């Protein structure tokens, strides 16, 4: 099996992080279950309204300053002129 990321387990007993994870485990174990309040169909559809999801957001094209940090980009070019022979 290939290791996909470099990581270290920090929640071992006796380490500086042990008390944090012990407290977290205790709190999770003692917390009462919280059940969501049932919602109507209209309330559920309201979760995906344009105001909430940002579908009414209008995108604007990036300006030259946005892309390169300058208001004017000068690129010297080489112009080739062919004479009629």
QUINORZI-V361428 format. One record per residue. N is the residue number from 1. RES is the residue in one small letter. PSI is psi in whole degrees, 0 to 359 (* if undefined). NEAR is the number of other C-alpha atoms within 12 Angstrom. Layout:
N/RES/PSI/NEAR ; N/RES/PSI/NEAR
This chain:
1/x/131/3 ; 2/x/137/5 ; 3/x/120/6 ; 4/x/344/6 ; 5/x/155/6 ; 6/x/118/7 ; 7/x/166/7 ; 8/x/134/7 ; 9/x/119/11 ; 10/x/357/14 ; 11/x/38/17 ; 12/x/146/14 ; 13/x/138/13 ; 14/x/355/12 ; 15/x/174/13 ; 16/x/338/12 ; 17/x/355/15 ; 18/x/314/16 ; 19/x/325/16 ; 20/x/313/17 ; 21/x/328/19 ; 22/x/315/18 ; 23/x/318/15 ; 24/x/314/15 ; 25/x/320/14 ; 26/x/314/13 ; 27/x/320/13 ; 28/x/319/13 ; 29/x/326/11 ; 30/x/346/10 ; 31/x/136/11 ; 32/x/153/9 ; 33/x/139/9 ; 34/x/120/7 ; 35/x/138/6 ; 36/x/152/6 ; 37/x/129/8 ; 38/x/142/9 ; 39/x/154/11 ; 40/x/171/10 ; 41/x/320/10 ; 42/x/322/11 ; 43/x/320/12 ; 44/x/317/12 ; 45/x/329/13 ; 46/x/337/14 ; 47/x/337/15 ; 48/x/25/15 ; 49/x/160/14 ; 50/x/327/13 ; 51/x/325/11 ; 52/x/317/12 ; 53/x/346/12 ; 54/x/20/12 ; 55/x/340/11 ; 56/x/8/11 ; 57/x/129/10 ; 58/x/123/8 ; 59/x/146/8 ; 60/x/140/7 ; 61/x/145/9 ; 62/x/143/10 ; 63/x/170/13 ; 64/x/321/13 ; 65/x/322/12 ; 66/x/322/12 ; 67/x/319/12 ; 68/x/356/12 ; 69/x/12/11 ; 70/x/152/11 ; 71/x/339/11 ; 72/x/132/12 ; 73/x/113/12 ; 74/x/119/9 ; 75/x/107/6 ; 76/x/138/6 ; 77/x/159/6 ; 78/x/119/6 ; 79/x/128/6 ; 80/x/125/6 ; 81/x/125/6 ; 82/x/126/6 ; 83/x/144/5 ; 84/x/118/4 ; 85/x/*/3
